[in-house]
Amino acid sequence: MCAANRSKVKATFTRLYAKVYQEDGAFTVSVRLRNHLKPTEAVWGEEVVDTIEMAGSMIGDLAAEFSIPQEYISIDIRMENATGGTLH
């Protein structure tokens, strides 16, 4: 969900679902926010960022903005080369 649209949201969200997947060197972040007590209160959005750190920051910012506790955040990460850049 882009920052410009966030100011229009008046709902309360209790759950955050995020998918981050790498394509052609960029990361697509797809998020869904919902209120499990009021199923009609749900939004989703998708943005492309340059780094995995930016993706994580976006997810963290959304969770903080809507006061969603860590135990109600689900993140799925799919990378082209999951072992690239890691030490064994």
PyMOL Python script that loads the backbone (N, CA, C, O; Angstrom):
from pymol import cmd

cmd.read_pdbstr("""\
ATOM      1  N   MET A   1       0.855  -1.160   0.000  1.00  0.00           N
ATOM      2  CA  MET A   1       0.000   0.000   0.000  1.00  0.00           C
ATOM      3  C   MET A   1       0.901   1.222   0.000  1.00  0.00           C
ATOM      4  O   MET A   1       1.731   1.385   0.894  1.00  0.00           O
ATOM      5  N   CYS A   2       0.743   2.062  -0.979  1.00  0.00           N
ATOM      6  CA  CYS A   2       1.618   3.226  -1.064  1.00  0.00           C
ATOM      7  C   CYS A   2       1.240   4.256   0.010  1.00  0.00           C
ATOM      8  O   CYS A   2       0.103   4.305   0.479  1.00  0.00           O
ATOM      9  N   ALA A   3       2.211   5.057   0.373  1.00  0.00           N
ATOM     10  CA  ALA A   3       2.024   6.033   1.456  1.00  0.00           C
ATOM     11  C   ALA A   3       0.882   6.992   1.174  1.00  0.00           C
ATOM     12  O   ALA A   3       0.188   7.408   2.101  1.00  0.00           O
ATOM     13  N   ALA A   4       0.671   7.350  -0.080  1.00  0.00           N
ATOM     14  CA  ALA A   4      -0.398   8.295  -0.425  1.00  0.00           C
ATOM     15  C   ALA A   4      -1.776   7.730  -0.097  1.00  0.00           C
ATOM     16  O   ALA A   4      -2.684   8.485   0.251  1.00  0.00           O
ATOM     17  N   ASN A   5      -1.943   6.423  -0.201  1.00  0.00           N
ATOM     18  CA  ASN A   5      -3.243   5.806   0.069  1.00  0.00           C
ATOM     19  C   ASN A   5      -3.467   5.529   1.551  1.00  0.00           C
ATOM     20  O   ASN A   5      -4.610   5.358   1.974  1.00  0.00           O
ATOM     21  N   ARG A   6      -2.413   5.483   2.340  1.00  0.00           N
ATOM     22  CA  ARG A   6      -2.542   5.155   3.764  1.00  0.00           C
ATOM     23  C   ARG A   6      -3.361   6.169   4.528  1.00  0.00           C
ATOM     24  O   ARG A   6      -4.099   5.796   5.440  1.00  0.00           O
ATOM     25  N   SER A   7      -3.255   7.436   4.185  1.00  0.00           N
ATOM     26  CA  SER A   7      -3.981   8.463   4.917  1.00  0.00           C
ATOM     27  C   SER A   7      -5.492   8.332   4.736  1.00  0.00           C
ATOM     28  O   SER A   7      -6.254   8.870   5.539  1.00  0.00           O
ATOM     29  N   LYS A   8      -5.931   7.635   3.709  1.00  0.00           N
ATOM     30  CA  LYS A   8      -7.357   7.452   3.452  1.00  0.00           C
ATOM     31  C   LYS A   8      -7.943   6.286   4.240  1.00  0.00           C
ATOM     32  O   LYS A   8      -9.164   6.166   4.340  1.00  0.00           O
ATOM     33  N   VAL A   9      -7.096   5.425   4.799  1.00  0.00           N
ATOM     34  CA  VAL A   9      -7.546   4.227   5.500  1.00  0.00           C
ATOM     35  C   VAL A   9      -7.955   4.583   6.922  1.00  0.00           C
ATOM     36  O   VAL A   9      -7.159   5.130   7.684  1.00  0.00           O
ATOM     37  N   LYS A  10      -9.197   4.273   7.277  1.00  0.00           N
ATOM     38  CA  LYS A  10      -9.717   4.563   8.611  1.00  0.00           C
ATOM     39  C   LYS A  10      -9.972   3.278   9.400  1.00  0.00           C
ATOM     40  O   LYS A  10     -10.477   3.338  10.521  1.00  0.00           O
ATOM     41  N   ALA A  11      -9.635   2.128   8.839  1.00  0.00           N
ATOM     42  CA  ALA A  11      -9.909   0.847   9.468  1.00  0.00           C
ATOM     43  C   ALA A  11      -8.851   0.508  10.517  1.00  0.00           C
ATOM     44  O   ALA A  11      -7.783   1.119  10.574  1.00  0.00           O
ATOM     45  N   THR A  12      -9.179  -0.477  11.337  1.00  0.00           N
ATOM     46  CA  THR A  12      -8.246  -1.039  12.296  1.00  0.00           C
ATOM     47  C   THR A  12      -7.842  -2.412  11.785  1.00  0.00           C
ATOM     48  O   THR A  12      -8.698  -3.226  11.439  1.00  0.00           O
ATOM     49  N   PHE A  13      -6.543  -2.670  11.736  1.00  0.00           N
ATOM     50  CA  PHE A  13      -6.073  -3.956  11.230  1.00  0.00           C
ATOM     51  C   PHE A  13      -5.418  -4.743  12.353  1.00  0.00           C
ATOM     52  O   PHE A  13      -4.735  -4.181  13.208  1.00  0.00           O
ATOM     53  N   THR A  14      -5.638  -6.051  12.337  1.00  0.00           N
ATOM     54  CA  THR A  14      -5.101  -6.925  13.380  1.00  0.00           C
ATOM     55  C   THR A  14      -4.128  -7.960  12.829  1.00  0.00           C
ATOM     56  O   THR A  14      -3.435  -8.626  13.599  1.00  0.00           O
ATOM     57  N   ARG A  15      -4.068  -8.104  11.524  1.00  0.00           N
ATOM     58  CA  ARG A  15      -3.195  -9.101  10.894  1.00  0.00           C
ATOM     59  C   ARG A  15      -2.489  -8.486   9.693  1.00  0.00           C
ATOM     60  O   ARG A  15      -3.054  -7.658   8.978  1.00  0.00           O
ATOM     61  N   LEU A  16      -1.236  -8.910   9.483  1.00  0.00           N
ATOM     62  CA  LEU A  16      -0.462  -8.460   8.326  1.00  0.00           C
ATOM     63  C   LEU A  16       0.156  -9.697   7.668  1.00  0.00           C
ATOM     64  O   LEU A  16       0.853 -10.474   8.320  1.00  0.00           O
ATOM     65  N   TYR A  17      -0.105  -9.867   6.389  1.00  0.00           N
ATOM     66  CA  TYR A  17       0.464 -10.956   5.597  1.00  0.00           C
ATOM     67  C   TYR A  17       1.318 -10.322   4.507  1.00  0.00           C
ATOM     68  O   TYR A  17       0.843  -9.458   3.769  1.00  0.00           O
ATOM     69  N   ALA A  18       2.571 -10.744   4.402  1.00  0.00           N
ATOM     70  CA  ALA A  18       3.471 -10.160   3.408  1.00  0.00           C
ATOM     71  C   ALA A  18       4.168 -11.256   2.619  1.00  0.00           C
ATOM     72  O   ALA A  18       4.537 -12.297   3.162  1.00  0.00           O
ATOM     73  N   LYS A  19       4.341 -11.005   1.333  1.00  0.00           N
ATOM     74  CA  LYS A  19       5.134 -11.875   0.467  1.00  0.00           C
ATOM     75  C   LYS A  19       6.195 -11.004  -0.187  1.00  0.00           C
ATOM     76  O   LYS A  19       5.900  -9.939  -0.728  1.00  0.00           O
ATOM     77  N   VAL A  20       7.423 -11.472  -0.127  1.00  0.00           N
ATOM     78  CA  VAL A  20       8.530 -10.765  -0.763  1.00  0.00           C
ATOM     79  C   VAL A  20       9.158 -11.745  -1.743  1.00  0.00           C
ATOM     80  O   VAL A  20       9.589 -12.831  -1.355  1.00  0.00           O
ATOM     81  N   TYR A  21       9.208 -11.365  -2.992  1.00  0.00           N
ATOM     82  CA  TYR A  21       9.861 -12.250  -3.948  1.00  0.00           C
ATOM     83  C   TYR A  21      10.778 -11.462  -4.865  1.00  0.00           C
ATOM     84  O   TYR A  21      10.488 -10.336  -5.269  1.00  0.00           O
ATOM     85  N   GLN A  22      11.890 -12.100  -5.175  1.00  0.00           N
ATOM     86  CA  GLN A  22      12.935 -11.479  -5.969  1.00  0.00           C
ATOM     87  C   GLN A  22      12.742 -11.836  -7.435  1.00  0.00           C
ATOM     88  O   GLN A  22      12.545 -12.997  -7.793  1.00  0.00           O
ATOM     89  N   GLU A  23      12.803 -10.814  -8.268  1.00  0.00           N
ATOM     90  CA  GLU A  23      12.701 -10.986  -9.711  1.00  0.00           C
ATOM     91  C   GLU A  23      13.640 -10.005 -10.386  1.00  0.00           C
ATOM     92  O   GLU A  23      13.576  -8.802 -10.136  1.00  0.00           O
ATOM     93  N   ASP A  24      14.502 -10.513 -11.229  1.00  0.00           N
ATOM     94  CA  ASP A  24      15.387  -9.663 -12.026  1.00  0.00           C
ATOM     95  C   ASP A  24      16.144  -8.633 -11.186  1.00  0.00           C
ATOM     96  O   ASP A  24      16.321  -7.491 -11.610  1.00  0.00           O
ATOM     97  N   GLY A  25      16.587  -9.037  -9.999  1.00  0.00           N
ATOM     98  CA  GLY A  25      17.389  -8.153  -9.165  1.00  0.00           C
ATOM     99  C   GLY A  25      16.604  -7.195  -8.287  1.00  0.00           C
ATOM    100  O   GLY A  25      17.201  -6.501  -7.463  1.00  0.00           O
ATOM    101  N   ALA A  26      15.297  -7.132  -8.430  1.00  0.00           N
ATOM    102  CA  ALA A  26      14.460  -6.262  -7.590  1.00  0.00           C
ATOM    103  C   ALA A  26      13.580  -7.145  -6.701  1.00  0.00           C
ATOM    104  O   ALA A  26      13.486  -8.354  -6.912  1.00  0.00           O
ATOM    105  N   PHE A  27      12.948  -6.538  -5.724  1.00  0.00           N
ATOM    106  CA  PHE A  27      12.092  -7.272  -4.796  1.00  0.00           C
ATOM    107  C   PHE A  27      10.673  -6.712  -4.850  1.00  0.00           C
ATOM    108  O   PHE A  27      10.459  -5.511  -4.686  1.00  0.00           O
ATOM    109  N   THR A  28       9.718  -7.594  -5.080  1.00  0.00           N
ATOM    110  CA  THR A  28       8.313  -7.201  -5.064  1.00  0.00           C
ATOM    111  C   THR A  28       7.763  -7.521  -3.683  1.00  0.00           C
ATOM    112  O   THR A  28       7.893  -8.642  -3.192  1.00  0.00           O
ATOM    113  N   VAL A  29       7.150  -6.528  -3.067  1.00  0.00           N
ATOM    114  CA  VAL A  29       6.551  -6.676  -1.739  1.00  0.00           C
ATOM    115  C   VAL A  29       5.039  -6.595  -1.909  1.00  0.00           C
ATOM    116  O   VAL A  29       4.498  -5.572  -2.327  1.00  0.00           O
ATOM    117  N   SER A  30       4.378  -7.684  -1.578  1.00  0.00           N
ATOM    118  CA  SER A  30       2.926  -7.743  -1.648  1.00  0.00           C
ATOM    119  C   SER A  30       2.405  -7.900  -0.223  1.00  0.00           C
ATOM    120  O   SER A  30       2.796  -8.833   0.479  1.00  0.00           O
ATOM    121  N   VAL A  31       1.530  -7.001   0.206  1.00  0.00           N
ATOM    122  CA  VAL A  31       1.010  -7.057   1.573  1.00  0.00           C
ATOM    123  C   VAL A  31      -0.508  -7.075   1.591  1.00  0.00           C
ATOM    124  O   VAL A  31      -1.181  -6.542   0.709  1.00  0.00           O
ATOM    125  N   ARG A  32      -1.011  -7.708   2.631  1.00  0.00           N
ATOM    126  CA  ARG A  32      -2.458  -7.728   2.864  1.00  0.00           C
ATOM    127  C   ARG A  32      -2.659  -7.453   4.347  1.00  0.00           C
ATOM    128  O   ARG A  32      -2.091  -8.140   5.195  1.00  0.00           O
ATOM    129  N   LEU A  33      -3.454  -6.466   4.649  1.00  0.00           N
ATOM    130  CA  LEU A  33      -3.800  -6.122   6.024  1.00  0.00           C
ATOM    131  C   LEU A  33      -5.277  -6.431   6.219  1.00  0.00           C
ATOM    132  O   LEU A  33      -6.101  -6.140   5.351  1.00  0.00           O
ATOM    133  N   ARG A  34      -5.605  -7.022   7.364  1.00  0.00           N
ATOM    134  CA  ARG A  34      -7.024  -7.297   7.616  1.00  0.00           C
ATOM    135  C   ARG A  34      -7.325  -7.251   9.100  1.00  0.00           C
ATOM    136  O   ARG A  34      -6.435  -7.369   9.942  1.00  0.00           O
ATOM    137  N   ASN A  35      -8.596  -7.077   9.397  1.00  0.00           N
ATOM    138  CA  ASN A  35      -9.102  -7.111  10.760  1.00  0.00           C
ATOM    139  C   ASN A  35      -9.834  -8.437  10.910  1.00  0.00           C
ATOM    140  O   ASN A  35     -10.885  -8.630  10.299  1.00  0.00           O
ATOM    141  N   HIS A  36      -9.305  -9.346  11.703  1.00  0.00           N
ATOM    142  CA  HIS A  36      -9.926 -10.665  11.821  1.00  0.00           C
ATOM    143  C   HIS A  36     -11.293 -10.611  12.506  1.00  0.00           C
ATOM    144  O   HIS A  36     -12.066 -11.563  12.403  1.00  0.00           O
ATOM    145  N   LEU A  37     -11.599  -9.527  13.196  1.00  0.00           N
ATOM    146  CA  LEU A  37     -12.904  -9.374  13.843  1.00  0.00           C
ATOM    147  C   LEU A  37     -13.959  -8.774  12.905  1.00  0.00           C
ATOM    148  O   LEU A  37     -15.158  -8.965  13.106  1.00  0.00           O
ATOM    149  N   LYS A  38     -13.498  -8.046  11.876  1.00  0.00           N
ATOM    150  CA  LYS A  38     -14.392  -7.433  10.890  1.00  0.00           C
ATOM    151  C   LYS A  38     -13.846  -7.748   9.495  1.00  0.00           C
ATOM    152  O   LYS A  38     -13.068  -6.964   8.950  1.00  0.00           O
ATOM    153  N   PRO A  39     -14.238  -8.869   8.917  1.00  0.00           N
ATOM    154  CA  PRO A  39     -13.677  -9.310   7.629  1.00  0.00           C
ATOM    155  C   PRO A  39     -13.805  -8.299   6.485  1.00  0.00           C
ATOM    156  O   PRO A  39     -13.055  -8.381   5.511  1.00  0.00           O
ATOM    157  N   THR A  40     -14.725  -7.365   6.582  1.00  0.00           N
ATOM    158  CA  THR A  40     -14.858  -6.369   5.517  1.00  0.00           C
ATOM    159  C   THR A  40     -13.750  -5.318   5.572  1.00  0.00           C
ATOM    160  O   THR A  40     -13.549  -4.574   4.612  1.00  0.00           O
ATOM    161  N   GLU A  41     -13.033  -5.259   6.695  1.00  0.00           N
ATOM    162  CA  GLU A  41     -11.922  -4.322   6.825  1.00  0.00           C
ATOM    163  C   GLU A  41     -10.638  -5.004   6.378  1.00  0.00           C
ATOM    164  O   GLU A  41      -9.968  -5.677   7.162  1.00  0.00           O
ATOM    165  N   ALA A  42     -10.308  -4.817   5.102  1.00  0.00           N
ATOM    166  CA  ALA A  42      -9.096  -5.423   4.542  1.00  0.00           C
ATOM    167  C   ALA A  42      -8.596  -4.560   3.388  1.00  0.00           C
ATOM    168  O   ALA A  42      -9.384  -3.981   2.640  1.00  0.00           O
ATOM    169  N   VAL A  43      -7.285  -4.484   3.260  1.00  0.00           N
ATOM    170  CA  VAL A  43      -6.658  -3.771   2.142  1.00  0.00           C
ATOM    171  C   VAL A  43      -5.445  -4.573   1.694  1.00  0.00           C
ATOM    172  O   VAL A  43      -4.932  -5.415   2.431  1.00  0.00           O
ATOM    173  N   TRP A  44      -5.004  -4.305   0.503  1.00  0.00           N
ATOM    174  CA  TRP A  44      -3.799  -4.953   0.006  1.00  0.00           C
ATOM    175  C   TRP A  44      -3.058  -3.984  -0.894  1.00  0.00           C
ATOM    176  O   TRP A  44      -3.618  -2.996  -1.369  1.00  0.00           O
ATOM    177  N   GLY A  45      -1.797  -4.285  -1.118  1.00  0.00           N
ATOM    178  CA  GLY A  45      -0.997  -3.450  -1.996  1.00  0.00           C
ATOM    179  C   GLY A  45       0.280  -4.161  -2.401  1.00  0.00           C
ATOM    180  O   GLY A  45       0.660  -5.175  -1.817  1.00  0.00           O
ATOM    181  N   GLU A  46       0.931  -3.611  -3.408  1.00  0.00           N
ATOM    182  CA  GLU A  46       2.153  -4.213  -3.921  1.00  0.00           C
ATOM    183  C   GLU A  46       3.079  -3.109  -4.398  1.00  0.00           C
ATOM    184  O   GLU A  46       2.650  -2.174  -5.074  1.00  0.00           O
ATOM    185  N   GLU A  47       4.359  -3.225  -4.040  1.00  0.00           N
ATOM    186  CA  GLU A  47       5.366  -2.263  -4.483  1.00  0.00           C
ATOM    187  C   GLU A  47       6.654  -3.001  -4.799  1.00  0.00           C
ATOM    188  O   GLU A  47       6.907  -4.086  -4.276  1.00  0.00           O
ATOM    189  N   VAL A  48       7.461  -2.404  -5.656  1.00  0.00           N
ATOM    190  CA  VAL A  48       8.756  -2.958  -6.021  1.00  0.00           C
ATOM    191  C   VAL A  48       9.839  -2.078  -5.394  1.00  0.00           C
ATOM    192  O   VAL A  48       9.804  -0.852  -5.499  1.00  0.00           O
ATOM    193  N   VAL A  49      10.812  -2.742  -4.734  1.00  0.00           N
ATOM    194  CA  VAL A  49      11.921  -2.031  -4.099  1.00  0.00           C
ATOM    195  C   VAL A  49      13.236  -2.652  -4.563  1.00  0.00           C
ATOM    196  O   VAL A  49      13.256  -3.737  -5.143  1.00  0.00           O
ATOM    197  N   ASP A  50      14.329  -1.946  -4.297  1.00  0.00           N
ATOM    198  CA  ASP A  50      15.639  -2.381  -4.783  1.00  0.00           C
ATOM    199  C   ASP A  50      16.321  -3.437  -3.921  1.00  0.00           C
ATOM    200  O   ASP A  50      17.075  -4.260  -4.439  1.00  0.00           O
ATOM    201  N   THR A  51      16.067  -3.426  -2.613  1.00  0.00           N
ATOM    202  CA  THR A  51      16.803  -4.332  -1.721  1.00  0.00           C
ATOM    203  C   THR A  51      15.862  -5.056  -0.758  1.00  0.00           C
ATOM    204  O   THR A  51      14.736  -4.627  -0.508  1.00  0.00           O
ATOM    205  N   ILE A  52      16.371  -6.173  -0.228  1.00  0.00           N
ATOM    206  CA  ILE A  52      15.606  -6.924   0.765  1.00  0.00           C
ATOM    207  C   ILE A  52      15.458  -6.111   2.055  1.00  0.00           C
ATOM    208  O   ILE A  52      14.467  -6.251   2.772  1.00  0.00           O
ATOM    209  N   GLU A  53      16.439  -5.267   2.342  1.00  0.00           N
ATOM    210  CA  GLU A  53      16.360  -4.410   3.526  1.00  0.00           C
ATOM    211  C   GLU A  53      15.211  -3.402   3.400  1.00  0.00           C
ATOM    212  O   GLU A  53      14.501  -3.132   4.369  1.00  0.00           O
ATOM    213  N   MET A  54      15.041  -2.853   2.201  1.00  0.00           N
ATOM    214  CA  MET A  54      13.922  -1.921   1.981  1.00  0.00           C
ATOM    215  C   MET A  54      12.589  -2.646   2.127  1.00  0.00           C
ATOM    216  O   MET A  54      11.633  -2.092   2.670  1.00  0.00           O
ATOM    217  N   ALA A  55      12.526  -3.878   1.647  1.00  0.00           N
ATOM    218  CA  ALA A  55      11.298  -4.671   1.772  1.00  0.00           C
ATOM    219  C   ALA A  55      10.968  -4.897   3.244  1.00  0.00           C
ATOM    220  O   ALA A  55       9.826  -4.712   3.667  1.00  0.00           O
ATOM    221  N   GLY A  56      11.965  -5.294   4.015  1.00  0.00           N
ATOM    222  CA  GLY A  56      11.747  -5.517   5.440  1.00  0.00           C
ATOM    223  C   GLY A  56      11.331  -4.252   6.166  1.00  0.00           C
ATOM    224  O   GLY A  56      10.479  -4.287   7.053  1.00  0.00           O
ATOM    225  N   SER A  57      11.928  -3.149   5.789  1.00  0.00           N
ATOM    226  CA  SER A  57      11.588  -1.867   6.396  1.00  0.00           C
ATOM    227  C   SER A  57      10.133  -1.482   6.104  1.00  0.00           C
ATOM    228  O   SER A  57       9.428  -0.987   6.983  1.00  0.00           O
ATOM    229  N   MET A  58       9.697  -1.712   4.878  1.00  0.00           N
ATOM    230  CA  MET A  58       8.305  -1.408   4.520  1.00  0.00           C
ATOM    231  C   MET A  58       7.332  -2.218   5.364  1.00  0.00           C
ATOM    232  O   MET A  58       6.336  -1.689   5.858  1.00  0.00           O
ATOM    233  N   ILE A  59       7.623  -3.498   5.526  1.00  0.00           N
ATOM    234  CA  ILE A  59       6.751  -4.374   6.311  1.00  0.00           C
ATOM    235  C   ILE A  59       6.745  -3.923   7.772  1.00  0.00           C
ATOM    236  O   ILE A  59       5.687  -3.853   8.398  1.00  0.00           O
ATOM    237  N   GLY A  60       7.924  -3.618   8.310  1.00  0.00           N
ATOM    238  CA  GLY A  60       8.015  -3.140   9.689  1.00  0.00           C
ATOM    239  C   GLY A  60       7.281  -1.827   9.903  1.00  0.00           C
ATOM    240  O   GLY A  60       6.635  -1.631  10.932  1.00  0.00           O
ATOM    241  N   ASP A  61       7.380  -0.927   8.932  1.00  0.00           N
ATOM    242  CA  ASP A  61       6.693   0.360   9.031  1.00  0.00           C
ATOM    243  C   ASP A  61       5.177   0.177   9.057  1.00  0.00           C
ATOM    244  O   ASP A  61       4.479   0.834   9.830  1.00  0.00           O
ATOM    245  N   LEU A  62       4.673  -0.721   8.206  1.00  0.00           N
ATOM    246  CA  LEU A  62       3.222  -0.978   8.203  1.00  0.00           C
ATOM    247  C   LEU A  62       2.764  -1.575   9.533  1.00  0.00           C
ATOM    248  O   LEU A  62       1.745  -1.167  10.089  1.00  0.00           O
ATOM    249  N   ALA A  63       3.523  -2.538  10.032  1.00  0.00           N
ATOM    250  CA  ALA A  63       3.166  -3.159  11.314  1.00  0.00           C
ATOM    251  C   ALA A  63       3.145  -2.115  12.433  1.00  0.00           C
ATOM    252  O   ALA A  63       2.240  -2.112  13.269  1.00  0.00           O
ATOM    253  N   ALA A  64       4.135  -1.239  12.444  1.00  0.00           N
ATOM    254  CA  ALA A  64       4.187  -0.194  13.471  1.00  0.00           C
ATOM    255  C   ALA A  64       3.054   0.806  13.309  1.00  0.00           C
ATOM    256  O   ALA A  64       2.419   1.202  14.287  1.00  0.00           O
ATOM    257  N   GLU A  65       2.803   1.212  12.075  1.00  0.00           N
ATOM    258  CA  GLU A  65       1.755   2.209  11.829  1.00  0.00           C
ATOM    259  C   GLU A  65       0.382   1.742  12.295  1.00  0.00           C
ATOM    260  O   GLU A  65      -0.411   2.533  12.807  1.00  0.00           O
ATOM    261  N   PHE A  66       0.106   0.450  12.113  1.00  0.00           N
ATOM    262  CA  PHE A  66      -1.206  -0.079  12.486  1.00  0.00           C
ATOM    263  C   PHE A  66      -1.163  -0.886  13.783  1.00  0.00           C
ATOM    264  O   PHE A  66      -2.125  -1.579  14.115  1.00  0.00           O
ATOM    265  N   SER A  67      -0.054  -0.798  14.515  1.00  0.00           N
ATOM    266  CA  SER A  67       0.110  -1.447  15.825  1.00  0.00           C
ATOM    267  C   SER A  67      -0.205  -2.939  15.784  1.00  0.00           C
ATOM    268  O   SER A  67      -0.953  -3.447  16.619  1.00  0.00           O
ATOM    269  N   ILE A  68       0.365  -3.629  14.815  1.00  0.00           N
ATOM    270  CA  ILE A  68       0.148  -5.065  14.679  1.00  0.00           C
ATOM    271  C   ILE A  68       1.302  -5.792  15.379  1.00  0.00           C
ATOM    272  O   ILE A  68       2.459  -5.630  14.994  1.00  0.00           O
ATOM    273  N   PRO A  69       0.989  -6.593  16.407  1.00  0.00           N
ATOM    274  CA  PRO A  69       2.039  -7.304  17.137  1.00  0.00           C
ATOM    275  C   PRO A  69       2.742  -8.342  16.253  1.00  0.00           C
ATOM    276  O   PRO A  69       2.165  -8.847  15.289  1.00  0.00           O
ATOM    277  N   GLN A  70       3.977  -8.646  16.592  1.00  0.00           N
ATOM    278  CA  GLN A  70       4.807  -9.556  15.809  1.00  0.00           C
ATOM    279  C   GLN A  70       4.154 -10.920  15.601  1.00  0.00           C
ATOM    280  O   GLN A  70       4.289 -11.507  14.528  1.00  0.00           O
ATOM    281  N   GLU A  71       3.455 -11.429  16.601  1.00  0.00           N
ATOM    282  CA  GLU A  71       2.857 -12.764  16.468  1.00  0.00           C
ATOM    283  C   GLU A  71       1.720 -12.813  15.445  1.00  0.00           C
ATOM    284  O   GLU A  71       1.262 -13.898  15.087  1.00  0.00           O
ATOM    285  N   TYR A  72       1.262 -11.658  14.975  1.00  0.00           N
ATOM    286  CA  TYR A  72       0.196 -11.619  13.970  1.00  0.00           C
ATOM    287  C   TYR A  72       0.699 -11.158  12.606  1.00  0.00           C
ATOM    288  O   TYR A  72      -0.077 -10.709  11.762  1.00  0.00           O
ATOM    289  N   ILE A  73       1.995 -11.276  12.408  1.00  0.00           N
ATOM    290  CA  ILE A  73       2.623 -10.922  11.130  1.00  0.00           C
ATOM    291  C   ILE A  73       3.153 -12.192  10.485  1.00  0.00           C
ATOM    292  O   ILE A  73       3.878 -12.960  11.116  1.00  0.00           O
ATOM    293  N   SER A  74       2.794 -12.408   9.235  1.00  0.00           N
ATOM    294  CA  SER A  74       3.266 -13.559   8.480  1.00  0.00           C
ATOM    295  C   SER A  74       4.038 -13.055   7.260  1.00  0.00           C
ATOM    296  O   SER A  74       3.532 -12.238   6.491  1.00  0.00           O
ATOM    297  N   ILE A  75       5.272 -13.551   7.088  1.00  0.00           N
ATOM    298  CA  ILE A  75       6.107 -13.111   5.970  1.00  0.00           C
ATOM    299  C   ILE A  75       6.620 -14.330   5.217  1.00  0.00           C
ATOM    300  O   ILE A  75       7.192 -15.247   5.806  1.00  0.00           O
ATOM    301  N   ASP A  76       6.406 -14.326   3.911  1.00  0.00           N
ATOM    302  CA  ASP A  76       6.898 -15.376   3.019  1.00  0.00           C
ATOM    303  C   ASP A  76       7.928 -14.739   2.095  1.00  0.00           C
ATOM    304  O   ASP A  76       7.617 -13.785   1.382  1.00  0.00           O
ATOM    305  N   ILE A  77       9.161 -15.266   2.104  1.00  0.00           N
ATOM    306  CA  ILE A  77      10.230 -14.701   1.277  1.00  0.00           C
ATOM    307  C   ILE A  77      10.679 -15.732   0.257  1.00  0.00           C
ATOM    308  O   ILE A  77      11.011 -16.863   0.613  1.00  0.00           O
ATOM    309  N   ARG A  78      10.690 -15.342  -1.015  1.00  0.00           N
ATOM    310  CA  ARG A  78      11.152 -16.200  -2.110  1.00  0.00           C
ATOM    311  C   ARG A  78      12.272 -15.478  -2.834  1.00  0.00           C
ATOM    312  O   ARG A  78      12.079 -14.388  -3.371  1.00  0.00           O
ATOM    313  N   MET A  79      13.450 -16.100  -2.844  1.00  0.00           N
ATOM    314  CA  MET A  79      14.602 -15.457  -3.476  1.00  0.00           C
ATOM    315  C   MET A  79      15.093 -16.293  -4.641  1.00  0.00           C
ATOM    316  O   MET A  79      14.971 -17.518  -4.634  1.00  0.00           O
ATOM    317  N   GLU A  80      15.655 -15.618  -5.651  1.00  0.00           N
ATOM    318  CA  GLU A  80      16.196 -16.321  -6.804  1.00  0.00           C
ATOM    319  C   GLU A  80      17.340 -17.235  -6.402  1.00  0.00           C
ATOM    320  O   GLU A  80      17.422 -18.372  -6.867  1.00  0.00           O
ATOM    321  N   ASN A  81      18.229 -16.742  -5.534  1.00  0.00           N
ATOM    322  CA  ASN A  81      19.381 -17.504  -5.068  1.00  0.00           C
ATOM    323  C   ASN A  81      19.482 -17.292  -3.566  1.00  0.00           C
ATOM    324  O   ASN A  81      20.142 -16.365  -3.098  1.00  0.00           O
ATOM    325  N   ALA A  82      18.823 -18.159  -2.826  1.00  0.00           N
ATOM    326  CA  ALA A  82      18.732 -17.974  -1.369  1.00  0.00           C
ATOM    327  C   ALA A  82      20.075 -18.087  -0.674  1.00  0.00           C
ATOM    328  O   ALA A  82      20.231 -17.543   0.420  1.00  0.00           O
ATOM    329  N   THR A  83      21.053 -18.768  -1.257  1.00  0.00           N
ATOM    330  CA  THR A  83      22.345 -18.935  -0.589  1.00  0.00           C
ATOM    331  C   THR A  83      23.363 -17.893  -1.006  1.00  0.00           C
ATOM    332  O   THR A  83      24.444 -17.823  -0.421  1.00  0.00           O
ATOM    333  N   GLY A  84      23.049 -17.087  -1.994  1.00  0.00           N
ATOM    334  CA  GLY A  84      23.981 -16.052  -2.440  1.00  0.00           C
ATOM    335  C   GLY A  84      24.246 -15.040  -1.347  1.00  0.00           C
ATOM    336  O   GLY A  84      23.312 -14.515  -0.741  1.00  0.00           O
ATOM    337  N   GLY A  85      25.522 -14.759  -1.088  1.00  0.00           N
ATOM    338  CA  GLY A  85      25.876 -13.754  -0.093  1.00  0.00           C
ATOM    339  C   GLY A  85      25.819 -14.245   1.339  1.00  0.00           C
ATOM    340  O   GLY A  85      25.943 -13.445   2.266  1.00  0.00           O
ATOM    341  N   THR A  86      25.634 -15.545   1.543  1.00  0.00           N
ATOM    342  CA  THR A  86      25.610 -16.059   2.918  1.00  0.00           C
ATOM    343  C   THR A  86      26.909 -16.778   3.217  1.00  0.00           C
ATOM    344  O   THR A  86      27.557 -17.310   2.316  1.00  0.00           O
ATOM    345  N   LEU A  87      27.283 -16.793   4.476  1.00  0.00           N
ATOM    346  CA  LEU A  87      28.466 -17.518   4.912  1.00  0.00           C
ATOM    347  C   LEU A  87      28.049 -18.846   5.513  1.00  0.00           C
ATOM    348  O   LEU A  87      27.056 -18.922   6.236  1.00  0.00           O
ATOM    349  N   HIS A  88      28.810 -19.901   5.214  1.00  0.00           N
ATOM    350  CA  HIS A  88      28.468 -21.227   5.741  1.00  0.00           C
ATOM    351  C   HIS A  88      29.522 -21.681   6.714  1.00  0.00           C
ATOM    352  O   HIS A  88      29.420 -22.775   7.270  1.00  0.00           O
TER     353      HIS A  88
END
""", "prot")
cmd.dss("prot")
cmd.show_as("cartoon", "prot")
cmd.util.cbc("prot")
cmd.orient("prot")
